[in-house]
Amino acid sequence: MSETKLFKYWQWRTIITTMVGYALFYFVRKNFSFAIPGLSAEYGITKTSFGVIMTIVTVVYGVSRFLNGLVADRLNARYHMAIGLFLCAIANYAFGFGADISTFITGESSGPQFTNTMVLIFGIILILNNFLQGSGFPPCARLLTHWIPPQELATKMSVWNTSHSIGASLVAILCGYIMGTLGTNLSANPEIVSTIAGYLNVDMADQARMQSVLESAAHYGAWRWCFWIPATIALAGSLGIFIFLRDTPSSVGLTELHTINKKGKEGGAEYKAFIREHVFRNKWIWILGIANFFVYIVRFAVLDWGPTFLKEARGMSLSGAGWTVAVFEIFGIVGMLATGYATDKWLKGKAHRTCFYCMIGVALFMTLFLLLPRGTNAALMIVVLAMAGFFIYGPQALIGIAAANQATNRAAATANGLVGLFGYASGLVSGIGVGFFVDMMNRVNPTKSWDYVFMGMIAIAIVGMFTFLLMWNAKADGYGDVEKK
């Protein structure tokens, strides 16, 4: 086999293995969103509490991605990813036993002390899990820039980036199915039904809202399986990564794409100077980071709160909400592929310009979704929300590609770590901000609380659009500047 064919073989093997591996990181991260309705119904944990937890863990994940980015440029990606996913799976097994651990510590199975202890336990495990989750993307960012030339990066890395949506949509379908079919049916137990109605602030005379209460009672304890089943799948995936993944081209005897990888010793003074100049003093990286903050607020507002929002504000079943979030992700896959192709084909690799156009689409379709009257046909509602997903996943994928190209493949993981830190700092808004706001508005006007959340997301999408406009004149990549030196 010629070296060109051998390189293509390893290139696609690397893309596919990291795609599957990163999708499985989502199995043991985004599953928590589907456990929230069950935990709220069974234990009365407030949206504010979940918001605090989401904010903390999102920021922790951002810090972890930054720290992992700093080291990923110098670690073997095969071991980095495989060990990280394995440990995330173990943490998720622990989630499923959260109530049992709380009972063991407090000696109680209900009440404020039990609930507060369980919230603390979940918070600790989530912090650990999200810290470990940071070992997912940085190794991939490093590998892909070593295996894909910059003029093909937007197209092929957009294909790779579908792993985000594939993982999130599959876990949405899986967990939606789990929450809608598993658990113990206690809907005939008046004490349990009354308790759930009290926790969810539902008047038992309100027949429409009582349907949601009865659904929660019919699948009591199903939330545990939202952790255990995805964890088992992720455990198998960590073994697959170890078996099929290798590191850079030189690790399998092939020629590296760029000569800049051979300058200086890794970790030496020259390498550190390179990182300072092309990441930390690079204005385009900082603009991409700020833009990423706004993109991720909108993305996480839908992903983290979507099931709860659709259940409470639109009256969907949890199974239906799971499919809706999955369709949002599926449209996101199409959006990533389309924007990646358009960036290389028509915009000469200038991903930041594609992102600008995408944010216009996000604001437009979020506005249309907000304006849909209650009682709108479910299919139309799903399609409009999914079109917002189509546009939001363009920037979600392309920001990482732009950062990698601006910093070159020598500092791709570090640049993505810094940009990712901004993205996951968005949890301050999409986590505790949304949770506290909804709890507050539910006491004032429960029928309109989620509408105000959507208004805020539209405003944030518009601010993100103008942020991308700041780097309109930036070059497609930084390789030319580096190789001149």
C-alpha positions as CSV (number, residue, x, y, z in Angstrom):
1,M,0.0,0.0,0.0
2,S,1.4,3.4,-1.0
3,E,2.0,6.0,1.7
4,T,-0.8,8.2,0.4
5,K,-3.4,5.4,0.7
6,L,-2.0,4.4,4.1
7,F,-2.3,7.9,5.3
8,K,-5.9,8.1,4.1
9,Y,-6.7,4.8,5.9
10,W,-5.3,6.1,9.2
11,Q,-6.9,9.5,8.7
12,W,-10.4,8.0,8.4
13,R,-9.7,5.4,11.1
14,T,-8.7,8.3,13.4
15,I,-11.8,10.4,12.5
16,I,-14.2,7.5,13.0
17,T,-12.7,6.3,16.2
18,T,-12.6,9.7,17.8
19,M,-16.2,10.4,16.5
20,V,-17.6,7.3,18.2
21,G,-15.5,7.9,21.3
22,Y,-16.5,11.5,21.7
23,A,-20.2,10.7,21.1
24,L,-19.9,8.3,24.0
25,F,-18.6,11.1,26.3
26,Y,-22.1,12.7,25.7
27,F,-23.8,9.5,26.9
28,V,-22.3,10.0,30.3
29,R,-22.7,13.8,30.4
30,K,-26.1,14.8,28.8
31,N,-28.0,12.0,30.4
32,F,-28.3,14.0,33.6
33,S,-30.8,16.4,31.9
34,F,-33.3,13.6,31.5
35,A,-33.0,12.6,35.1
36,I,-33.9,16.1,36.3
37,P,-37.7,15.7,35.9
38,G,-37.7,12.5,37.8
39,L,-35.5,13.8,40.6
40,S,-37.7,17.0,40.9
41,A,-40.8,14.9,41.1
42,E,-39.6,12.3,43.6
43,Y,-37.4,14.4,45.9
44,G,-38.6,18.0,45.3
45,I,-35.2,19.3,44.2
46,T,-35.8,22.8,42.9
47,K,-34.8,24.2,39.5
48,T,-32.5,26.7,41.4
49,S,-30.6,23.8,43.0
50,F,-30.2,22.1,39.6
51,G,-29.2,25.4,38.1
52,V,-26.5,25.9,40.8
53,I,-25.2,22.3,40.1
54,M,-25.3,22.9,36.3
55,T,-23.4,26.2,36.6
56,I,-20.7,24.7,38.8
57,V,-20.2,21.6,36.7
58,T,-20.2,23.6,33.4
59,V,-17.5,25.9,34.7
60,V,-15.6,22.9,36.0
61,Y,-15.8,21.3,32.6
62,G,-14.6,24.5,31.0
63,V,-11.6,24.7,33.3
64,S,-10.9,21.0,32.7
65,R,-11.0,21.5,28.9
66,F,-8.6,24.4,29.3
67,L,-6.2,22.3,31.5
68,N,-6.5,19.2,29.3
69,G,-5.9,21.4,26.3
70,L,-2.6,22.6,27.8
71,V,-1.4,19.0,28.2
72,A,-3.1,17.3,25.3
73,D,-0.6,18.8,22.8
74,R,2.0,16.7,24.5
75,L,0.2,13.5,25.5
76,N,-0.7,10.4,23.6
77,A,-4.3,10.8,22.6
78,R,-5.1,7.1,22.7
79,Y,-4.5,6.8,26.4
80,H,-5.8,10.3,27.2
81,M,-9.3,9.6,25.7
82,A,-9.7,6.0,26.7
83,I,-8.8,6.5,30.4
84,G,-11.0,9.6,30.6
85,L,-14.1,7.9,29.2
86,F,-13.6,4.9,31.5
87,L,-13.5,7.1,34.6
88,C,-16.6,9.0,33.4
89,A,-18.5,5.7,33.2
90,I,-17.5,4.8,36.8
91,A,-18.8,8.2,38.0
92,N,-22.1,7.6,36.3
93,Y,-22.6,4.3,38.1
94,A,-22.2,6.3,41.3
95,F,-24.9,8.7,40.2
96,G,-27.5,5.9,40.1
97,F,-26.8,5.2,43.8
98,G,-27.0,8.8,44.8
99,A,-30.2,8.3,46.9
100,D,-28.8,5.2,48.5
101,I,-25.6,7.1,49.5
102,S,-27.8,9.9,51.0
103,T,-29.8,7.4,53.0
104,F,-26.6,5.8,54.3
105,I,-25.2,9.1,55.4
106,T,-28.4,10.6,56.9
107,G,-30.3,7.5,58.0
108,E,-33.4,8.9,56.3
109,S,-35.1,8.2,52.9
110,S,-37.0,11.6,52.7
111,G,-37.1,15.0,54.2
112,P,-35.0,18.2,53.9
113,Q,-31.8,16.7,55.3
114,F,-32.0,13.7,53.0
115,T,-32.7,15.9,49.9
116,N,-30.0,18.4,50.7
117,T,-27.5,15.6,51.3
118,M,-28.4,14.1,47.9
119,V,-28.0,17.4,46.1
120,L,-24.6,17.7,47.7
121,I,-23.7,14.1,46.6
122,F,-24.9,14.8,43.1
123,G,-22.9,18.0,43.0
124,I,-19.7,16.3,44.1
125,I,-20.0,13.5,41.6
126,L,-21.0,15.9,38.8
127,I,-18.0,18.0,39.5
128,L,-15.7,14.9,39.3
129,N,-17.5,13.7,36.2
130,N,-17.2,17.0,34.3
131,F,-13.6,17.4,35.3
132,L,-13.0,14.0,33.7
133,Q,-15.1,15.0,30.7
134,G,-12.4,17.5,29.8
135,S,-10.3,14.6,28.5
136,G,-12.7,14.1,25.5
137,F,-12.3,17.0,23.1
138,P,-8.7,18.3,23.5
139,P,-7.1,15.0,22.3
140,C,-9.4,15.0,19.3
141,A,-8.6,18.7,18.5
142,R,-4.9,17.8,18.5
143,L,-5.3,14.6,16.5
144,L,-7.5,16.0,13.8
145,T,-5.2,18.9,13.0
146,H,-2.3,16.4,12.7
147,W,-4.3,14.2,10.3
148,I,-6.3,16.7,8.2
149,P,-4.7,19.5,6.2
150,P,-6.0,23.1,6.9
151,Q,-7.7,23.5,3.5
152,E,-9.9,20.4,4.3
153,L,-10.3,20.9,8.0
154,A,-13.7,22.7,8.0
155,T,-15.3,20.0,5.8
156,K,-13.8,16.9,7.5
157,M,-13.9,18.3,11.0
158,S,-17.5,19.2,10.5
159,V,-18.1,15.6,9.7
160,W,-16.3,14.7,12.9
161,N,-18.3,17.3,14.9
162,T,-21.5,15.5,14.2
163,S,-20.3,13.2,17.0
164,H,-21.6,15.9,19.4
165,S,-25.1,15.7,18.0
166,I,-25.0,12.0,17.4
167,G,-24.1,11.4,21.0
168,A,-26.6,13.9,22.3
169,S,-29.5,12.7,20.1
170,L,-28.9,9.0,20.8
171,V,-28.7,9.6,24.6
172,A,-31.8,11.8,24.3
173,I,-33.8,9.0,22.6
174,L,-32.3,6.4,25.0
175,C,-33.0,8.3,28.2
176,G,-36.4,9.5,26.9
177,Y,-37.3,5.9,26.4
178,I,-35.9,4.9,29.9
179,M,-37.9,7.7,31.6
180,G,-41.1,6.7,29.7
181,T,-40.9,3.0,30.2
182,L,-38.8,1.9,33.1
183,G,-39.3,2.4,36.9
184,T,-42.0,1.3,39.3
185,N,-45.7,2.2,38.5
186,L,-46.9,4.0,41.7
187,S,-49.6,6.1,39.9
188,A,-52.3,4.3,42.0
189,N,-50.6,5.3,45.2
190,P,-52.4,8.4,46.4
191,E,-49.6,9.4,48.9
192,I,-47.0,9.3,46.2
193,V,-49.2,11.2,43.7
194,S,-49.9,13.8,46.3
195,T,-46.3,14.2,47.2
196,I,-45.2,14.6,43.6
197,A,-48.0,17.1,43.0
198,G,-46.7,19.1,45.9
199,Y,-43.1,19.0,44.8
200,L,-44.1,20.2,41.3
201,N,-46.5,22.9,42.6
202,V,-49.5,21.3,40.8
203,D,-53.0,21.8,42.0
204,M,-54.6,18.3,42.1
205,A,-57.8,19.8,40.7
206,D,-55.9,20.8,37.5
207,Q,-56.5,17.8,35.4
208,A,-54.3,18.9,32.5
209,R,-51.2,19.4,34.7
210,M,-52.0,16.3,36.8
211,Q,-51.3,14.1,33.7
212,S,-47.6,15.1,34.1
213,V,-47.7,14.2,37.8
214,L,-49.3,10.8,37.0
215,E,-46.6,10.1,34.4
216,S,-43.9,10.8,36.9
217,A,-45.6,8.4,39.4
218,A,-45.9,5.7,36.8
219,H,-42.1,5.6,36.3
220,Y,-40.9,6.1,39.8
221,G,-37.1,5.5,40.1
222,A,-36.5,5.4,36.3
223,W,-33.9,8.2,36.7
224,R,-31.4,5.7,38.1
225,W,-31.3,3.8,34.7
226,C,-30.5,7.1,32.9
227,F,-27.1,6.7,34.6
228,W,-26.5,3.0,34.7
229,I,-27.4,2.1,31.1
230,P,-25.3,4.9,29.4
231,A,-22.4,4.1,31.8
232,T,-22.3,0.5,30.6
233,I,-22.2,1.6,26.9
234,A,-19.5,4.2,27.7
235,L,-17.4,1.5,29.5
236,A,-17.4,-0.6,26.4
237,G,-16.5,2.4,24.3
238,S,-13.4,3.2,26.3
239,L,-12.1,-0.3,25.5
240,G,-12.8,0.4,21.8
241,I,-10.9,3.7,21.8
242,F,-7.9,1.9,23.3
243,I,-8.0,-0.9,20.7
244,F,-8.6,1.2,17.5
245,L,-7.0,4.7,18.1
246,R,-3.4,5.6,17.5
247,D,-1.6,9.0,17.9
248,T,-0.1,11.3,15.2
249,P,1.1,10.2,11.7
250,S,4.7,9.7,13.0
251,S,3.5,7.2,15.6
252,V,2.5,4.8,12.8
253,G,5.6,5.6,10.6
254,L,4.0,8.2,8.4
255,T,5.2,11.7,7.5
256,E,3.7,14.7,9.5
257,L,1.6,17.3,7.6
258,H,3.5,20.3,8.8
259,T,7.2,21.0,9.4
260,I,6.4,23.4,12.3
261,N,5.8,20.3,14.5
262,K,9.6,19.6,14.4
263,K,10.7,23.0,15.8
264,G,12.2,22.9,19.2
265,K,11.6,20.4,22.0
266,E,8.1,19.9,23.3
267,G,7.8,21.7,26.6
268,G,10.9,23.8,25.9
269,A,11.3,27.5,25.9
270,E,10.7,27.8,22.2
271,Y,7.4,25.8,22.5
272,K,6.2,28.0,25.3
273,A,7.0,31.1,23.4
274,F,5.0,29.7,20.4
275,I,2.0,29.1,22.7
276,R,2.2,32.6,24.1
277,E,2.3,34.3,20.7
278,H,-0.2,32.1,18.8
279,V,-2.7,31.5,21.5
280,F,-2.6,33.9,24.5
281,R,-1.6,37.0,22.5
282,N,-3.7,36.1,19.5
283,K,-6.6,38.5,19.3
284,W,-8.6,36.2,17.0
285,I,-8.5,33.4,19.6
286,W,-9.9,35.8,22.2
287,I,-12.7,37.0,20.0
288,L,-13.6,33.4,19.1
289,G,-13.7,32.6,22.9
290,I,-16.1,35.5,23.6
291,A,-18.3,34.5,20.7
292,N,-18.2,30.9,22.0
293,F,-19.6,32.2,25.3
294,F,-22.8,33.4,23.6
295,V,-23.1,30.4,21.3
296,Y,-23.0,28.0,24.3
297,I,-25.5,29.9,26.3
298,V,-28.1,29.2,23.6
299,R,-27.0,25.7,23.0
300,F,-27.0,24.6,26.6
301,A,-30.3,26.4,27.4
302,V,-31.9,24.0,25.0
303,L,-29.9,20.9,25.8
304,D,-29.9,21.2,29.6
305,W,-33.4,22.6,30.1
306,G,-35.1,21.3,26.9
307,P,-36.8,18.2,28.4
308,T,-38.0,20.1,31.4
309,F,-39.2,23.1,29.3
310,L,-41.1,20.9,26.8
311,K,-42.7,19.0,29.6
312,E,-43.8,21.9,31.7
313,A,-44.4,24.7,29.1
314,R,-45.6,22.7,26.1
315,G,-47.2,19.7,27.9
316,M,-45.1,17.1,26.1
317,S,-44.4,13.6,27.6
318,L,-40.8,13.0,28.6
319,S,-40.6,10.4,25.8
320,G,-41.8,13.1,23.3
321,A,-39.4,15.6,24.7
322,G,-36.6,13.2,24.3
323,W,-37.4,12.8,20.6
324,T,-37.8,16.6,20.2
325,V,-34.3,17.2,21.6
326,A,-33.0,14.3,19.4
327,V,-34.5,16.0,16.3
328,F,-32.9,19.3,17.4
329,E,-29.5,17.4,17.4
330,I,-30.2,15.7,14.1
331,F,-30.9,19.0,12.4
332,G,-27.7,20.2,14.1
333,I,-25.8,17.4,12.3
334,V,-27.1,18.6,9.0
335,G,-26.2,22.1,10.0
336,M,-22.6,21.2,10.8
337,L,-22.1,19.3,7.6
338,A,-23.6,22.1,5.5
339,T,-21.7,25.0,7.2
340,G,-18.4,23.0,7.1
341,Y,-18.8,22.4,3.3
342,A,-19.9,26.0,2.7
343,T,-16.8,27.3,4.6
344,D,-14.3,25.4,2.5
345,K,-16.2,25.7,-0.8
346,W,-17.4,29.3,-0.9
347,L,-15.8,31.2,2.0
348,K,-12.2,30.0,1.5
349,G,-11.9,28.5,5.0
350,K,-13.0,31.7,6.8
351,A,-15.2,29.9,9.4
352,H,-15.8,33.1,11.4
353,R,-17.8,34.5,8.5
354,T,-20.0,31.4,8.3
355,C,-20.6,31.7,12.1
356,F,-21.9,35.3,11.6
357,Y,-24.5,34.2,9.1
358,C,-25.5,31.2,11.3
359,M,-26.2,33.4,14.3
360,I,-28.7,35.4,12.2
361,G,-30.5,32.1,11.6
362,V,-30.5,31.2,15.3
363,A,-32.1,34.5,16.3
364,L,-34.7,34.2,13.5
365,F,-35.9,30.7,14.3
366,M,-35.8,31.2,18.1
367,T,-38.1,34.2,17.5
368,L,-40.4,32.2,15.4
369,F,-40.6,29.4,18.1
370,L,-41.4,32.0,20.7
371,L,-44.2,33.5,18.6
372,L,-45.9,30.1,18.0
373,P,-49.2,30.1,19.9
374,R,-50.0,27.5,22.5
375,G,-51.7,24.5,21.0
376,T,-49.6,24.7,17.8
377,N,-49.2,21.4,15.9
378,A,-46.3,19.5,17.6
379,A,-44.6,18.7,14.2
380,L,-44.4,22.4,13.3
381,M,-43.1,23.3,16.8
382,I,-40.4,20.6,16.6
383,V,-39.3,21.7,13.1
384,V,-39.0,25.4,14.1
385,L,-36.9,24.5,17.2
386,A,-34.9,22.1,15.1
387,M,-34.0,24.8,12.6
388,A,-32.6,26.8,15.5
389,G,-30.4,23.7,16.1
390,F,-29.4,23.6,12.5
391,F,-27.9,27.1,12.8
392,I,-26.5,27.0,16.4
393,Y,-24.4,23.9,15.6
394,G,-22.7,25.6,12.7
395,P,-20.8,28.0,15.1
396,Q,-20.5,25.3,17.7
397,A,-18.4,23.2,15.3
398,L,-16.7,26.0,13.4
399,I,-15.4,27.9,16.4
400,G,-13.1,25.0,17.3
401,I,-12.0,24.6,13.7
402,A,-11.3,28.4,13.4
403,A,-9.3,28.3,16.7
404,A,-7.3,25.3,15.5
405,N,-6.4,26.9,12.2
406,Q,-5.5,30.3,13.8
407,A,-3.2,28.6,16.3
408,T,-1.9,25.9,13.9
409,N,-1.9,22.2,14.7
410,R,1.0,22.7,17.1
411,A,-1.2,24.6,19.5
412,A,-4.7,23.4,18.4
413,A,-5.6,21.7,21.7
414,T,-4.4,24.7,23.8
415,A,-6.3,27.1,21.6
416,N,-9.5,25.0,21.9
417,G,-9.0,24.7,25.6
418,L,-9.0,28.4,26.0
419,V,-12.0,28.9,23.6
420,G,-13.8,26.1,25.4
421,L,-13.2,27.8,28.8
422,F,-15.3,30.7,27.5
423,G,-17.9,28.4,26.1
424,Y,-18.4,26.5,29.4
425,A,-18.3,29.7,31.5
426,S,-21.7,30.2,29.8
427,G,-23.1,27.9,32.5
428,L,-23.3,30.9,34.8
429,V,-26.2,32.1,32.6
430,S,-27.6,28.8,31.1
431,G,-27.4,27.0,34.5
432,I,-28.1,28.9,37.6
433,G,-29.4,32.0,35.7
434,V,-32.1,30.0,33.9
435,G,-33.0,27.8,36.9
436,F,-33.3,30.8,39.4
437,F,-35.3,32.8,36.8
438,V,-37.8,30.1,36.1
439,D,-38.3,29.4,39.9
440,M,-38.8,33.1,40.5
441,M,-41.2,33.6,37.5
442,N,-43.2,30.4,38.4
443,R,-44.2,32.2,41.6
444,V,-45.4,35.2,39.6
445,N,-46.7,33.9,36.3
446,P,-46.0,30.2,35.7
447,T,-47.5,30.2,32.2
448,K,-45.0,32.8,30.9
449,S,-41.8,32.0,32.7
450,W,-40.2,30.0,29.9
451,D,-41.2,32.6,27.3
452,Y,-39.0,35.1,29.0
453,V,-36.1,32.6,28.9
454,F,-36.5,32.4,25.1
455,M,-36.5,36.2,24.8
456,G,-33.2,36.3,26.6
457,M,-31.7,33.6,24.3
458,I,-32.7,35.6,21.2
459,A,-31.0,38.7,22.6
460,I,-27.8,36.6,23.3
461,A,-27.8,35.2,19.8
462,I,-27.9,38.7,18.4
463,V,-24.9,39.8,20.6
464,G,-23.0,36.7,19.4
465,M,-23.7,37.7,15.8
466,F,-22.0,41.1,16.3
467,T,-19.1,39.4,18.1
468,F,-18.3,37.3,15.0
469,L,-18.4,40.5,13.0
470,L,-15.4,41.8,14.9
471,M,-13.1,39.3,13.1
472,W,-14.6,39.6,9.6
473,N,-11.3,40.5,8.1
474,A,-9.2,37.8,9.8
475,K,-7.3,35.3,7.6
476,A,-8.5,31.7,7.3
477,D,-5.5,30.3,9.3
478,G,-2.2,31.2,10.8
479,Y,0.1,28.7,9.0
480,G,1.4,31.3,6.5
481,D,2.6,33.7,9.3
482,V,4.2,30.8,11.3
483,E,6.1,29.3,8.3
484,K,7.5,32.7,7.3
485,K,9.5,32.8,10.5
